[in-house]
Amino acid sequence: MKKKTRVLLCEDDPNLGALLREYLNAKNFDTDLATDGLEGSKMYKRGSYDFLILDVMMPQKDGFTLAKEIRQDDKHTPILFLTAKSMKEDTLEGFKSGGDDYLTKPFSMEELLARINAILRRTSALPDNADEAVQYNIGRYEFDYNKQKLSLGEQEIKLTTKENELMYLLCKNKNGVMERSYALKAIWGDDNYFNGRSMDVYIAKLRKHLKEDTAVEIINIHGRGFKLLAP
């Protein structure tokens, strides 16, 4: 029998919190509810969770602050923010705090479930144990997934989350094809046109990061995806 996904839900509106917990449990999740950020922090430290849903505007400790604290030790457990605002600044702040996605209130239960499942699908393609060293040698470069960096001798390049995840999938398929659709679903959750354009931008950035070693190259495989060529 498949193990239930353990969810920590931090929501200060008791009615909404109870409703969301009841819905998620009916959908085969195992959900704990915290009604403020401080309680959420204590529950996170005591429990072992597979997914975190954090309301942004909470008393005692807001969702962004709680996420930043969690991300100091835990880089991988997915975080979905719930926000009553649709301001761009909030969205950017959420991603800076280590969030994987955000949902603006009001939202439907079906949309919440779809977001959770999309995030779980894409994060399952990536390493889920932060304690396990995930490192690759790419020509003269060394890639450290956990530390999100590329090293070339004394030079260090800090990677963004999406650059890091793309680099990991390329390394996992080194000298083989990283399928475009697979990478888009794993990292962006959807292989639509706009996400495809976004991935092309990140591939271009990775090519720049790797340009110091002429033996290393990311090439296009027409109609399929990309290939990382490296000794």
Residue, then its C-alpha position, 0 to 999 in steps of 0.5 A: m500500500k502506498k505511503k500517505t504523503r504527510v502534509l503540514l498546513c499552516e493557516d491562521d483562519p480556523n475555518l479554512g484550515a479545518l476545511l483544507r485539512e479535511y479535504l486533503n485527508a479525504k484525498n489520501f494525504d495525512t495532514d497536520l494543521a498549525t494555526d500560526g507560524l510559531e506553532g507551525s515551526k514547532m510542529y515542523k521540528r517535531g514531525s517528518y513532512d513530505f509537503l508544506i503549505l504555508d499561509v503568508m499572513m500569519p500571526q507570531k511568524d509569517g509564512f516567508t519567515l518560517a520558510k526561510e528558517i526551514r530552508q536553512d536546514d531543509k532544501h528539498t521539502p516542497i513549499l506551497f505558499l497561500t497568499a491573499k495578495s496577488m502582488k508581484e513583490d509577494t510572489l518574488e519574496g515567496f520564491k526568494s524564501g525557498g517556495d516552490d509555488y504559490l496560490t492566491k486566495p480565493f482558490s478552489m480545492e481542485e486547484l490546490l490539489a492540482r498544484i500539490n500533485a504537480i509539485l510532487r511530480r516534479t520534485s520526485a524527479l530530483p534528489d530528495n535526501a539533502d544529506e546525500a552528497v550529489q556531485y558530478n564532474i563535468g570536464r574541469y568543472e565540479f557540480d554540487y547539487n546540494k550546495q547549488k554551485l559549479s566550481l572550476g578551480e578556485q572559481e565558484i558559480k552560485l546557481t539559481t534553483k532552476e539552473n541547479e535542477l536543470m544541471y542535475l538532470l543534464c548530469k544524470n543523463k550526461n552524454g545521453v539525451m535529456e528529454r525536453s518534455y520530461a525536464l519541463k514536467a520535472i522542473w516546471g510541472d508542465d511542458n507548455y510553450f511558455n515554460g519551454r521558452s523559460m527553459d531555453v533561457y536557463i539552458a543559455k545561462l548554463r552554457k555561459h557558466l560552462k564556457e571556460d571548458t571547451a570540452v564541455e557543451i550542451i547541444n540541442i537534439h532536434g525534436r527531443g531535448f538536450k545533451l550534455l557532452a563532457p569527458 
